[in-house]
C-alpha cells in the first residue's frame, strides 16, 4: 500500500463546487442511516440531505462555518425548480432523558 506521507503528490489548491443541499437543525438527539451506517446526531446538530439523497449529521459549529442559507426570494422560478419533497419519516429522534432512540 502506498504511504502517502512519504511521497510528493503535487497538491494544488482547489475549491469545492457549490451545490445546494437541504438542511434542518434538529433539537434532540437523533440517529440517521448514512452511507457509512447509522450515525448519531446531537441536539442542535444539523441533518443534511445531499444532492443524491444521502443523509448525514453535521455539528452546528461546522455547519455555521461552511454553509450559507440559500435565498430564492428574488427568483421564484429557480426556487420552484430546486424545491422538492424531503422524506424525513425514517429519522429516529432520541429521548435525551433516556438516551435511547
PyMOL commands that set and color helices and strands:
alter all, ss='L'
color gray80, all
select helices_A, chain A and resi 4-6+60-66+76-82
alter helices_A, ss='H'
color red, helices_A
select strands_A, chain A and resi 22-25+30-34+37-41+46-49+55-58+92-93
alter strands_A, ss='S'
color yellow, strands_A
deselect
rebuild
show_as cartoon
